[in-house]
Amino acid sequence: MSNHSRSKIAQCLILKVSHIINFQFQLEIPAIGGTNLRVELNNHLKRIILICLILTAIKFTYGIDLKDALQGKWLCTEIVDINSQPTYGKFGASDEYLKFSFNKNKLSITESAFDPSILEFTIKYGLNYIDLIPGTVYKIPEQVYYVKNLSDDKLILSTLNPNGDSIFYHLISETVLTKEFNPGTNIIDLGLVVIKHLKLYPGNGINRVSQYIIPNTREFLNPSPMFNDREHASFGHFYSFNFKFPDSFPTDSLTNEIIVDFDIKTKDIENIEIVQGVNSEFDKEVKRTLELTKKKWVPLRINDVETECRVRFHFVFYLGIMNVPMKGN
């Protein structure tokens, strides 16, 4: 039963019983001597019954069904303040990719379509809220999210930011987007990956980092294959760790955007194509590093069936220097 249907039933239940208790009830209580004591149900008792009924209806509508209704993956389309203006949340800006995945009592949050979760919580479901860290005495910002609107395809969560202001997460069910997606004709755009290598000075070490820039516009919200590697927490981390800048690449330099397409089949990748490159030497290394991800992809699943697809990554590479403070300085 959908949450909308439960709401209708609860409303009808409240109206029906409210109408009934507006009549003058009489309770017959057996008394000594075989006579009956007739007791009128007063207005105060009527109010108590109605309040209990409303609380029961709320629990029926939200509490019982909230956990079931939230199960699955929800994609954030915007984060706004009380004036409907874009704002920041704990996990990013209003225009950045963000996915909430509910699985029983677990909530996973990720900032890309293709990586495992960056955070996982064992949550508590209330009548109309979820608590990310139940049992704590002091609440931290964005610990409790209230369900302001919930249907089969849309969800609005409200919470408080560090300033104590209300912010609202607007989300859409990934199931809805999956129905609109055709992997046979659409390339899945996975966004921009920034790879940074910072040479440590003095010394010979290199600090390898990565960053995603993925908007939450419609073309970036399609379902995706998943990267899975035991040694590296994310695709970006794996790629940055294994990529080697050509010796000819100048320090303190940033490449132009590189675009790469490739097919993902059963845990394998094929047909790597440099759609937009830099030069043959650099493009060769981009392709070599991608080939190392073979056997590390979980194929796209549509209606629980493994589906071949073609994906696209955008890359930007930066090689710089990081000064390391010496002891005593």
HELIX and SHEET records of a PDB file:
HELIX    1   1 ASN A    3  ILE A   21  1                                  19    
HELIX    2   2 ASN A   43  ILE A   58  1                                  16    
HELIX    3   3 LYS A   59  GLY A   63  3                                   5    
HELIX    4   4 ILE A   64  LEU A   70  1                                   7    
HELIX    5   5 GLU A  174  GLU A  180  1                                   7    
HELIX    6   6 ARG A  218  PHE A  220  5                                   3    
HELIX    7   7 PHE A  235  ASN A  242  1                                   8    
HELIX    8   8 SER A  280  GLU A  291  1                                  12    
SHEET    1   A 2 GLN A  26  PRO A  30  0                                        
SHEET    2   A 2 ASN A  36  GLU A  40 -1                                        
SHEET    1   B 9 LEU A 119  THR A 122  0                                        
SHEET    2   B 9 LYS A 106  THR A 110 -1                                        
SHEET    3   B 9 LYS A  99  ASN A 103 -1                                        
SHEET    4   B 9 GLY A  72  ASP A  81 -1                                        
SHEET    5   B 9 SER A 166  SER A 173 -1                                        
SHEET    6   B 9 LYS A 154  LEU A 160 -1                                        
SHEET    7   B 9 VAL A 144  LEU A 150 -1                                        
SHEET    8   B 9 TYR A 129  ASP A 131 -1                                        
SHEET    9   B 9 LYS A 124  TYR A 125 -1                                        
SHEET    1   C 2 TYR A  88  GLY A  89  0                                        
SHEET    2   C 2 GLY A  92  ALA A  93 -1                                        
SHEET    1   D 4 ILE A 206  ILE A 213  0                                        
SHEET    2   D 4 ILE A 187  TYR A 201 -1                                        
SHEET    3   D 4 CYS A 309  ASN A 323  1                                        
SHEET    4   D 4 SER A 253  LEU A 254 -1                                        
SHEET    1   E 5 ILE A 206  ILE A 213  0                                        
SHEET    2   E 5 ILE A 187  TYR A 201 -1                                        
SHEET    3   E 5 CYS A 309  ASN A 323  1                                        
SHEET    4   E 5 ILE A 258  ILE A 264 -1                                        
SHEET    5   E 5 ILE A 269  GLN A 276 -1                                        
SHEET    1   F 2 MET A 226  PHE A 227  0                                        
SHEET    2   F 2 TRP A 297  VAL A 298 -1                                        
SHEET    1   G 2 LEU A 300  ILE A 302  0                                        
SHEET    2   G 2 VAL A 305  THR A 307 -1                                        
END                                                                             
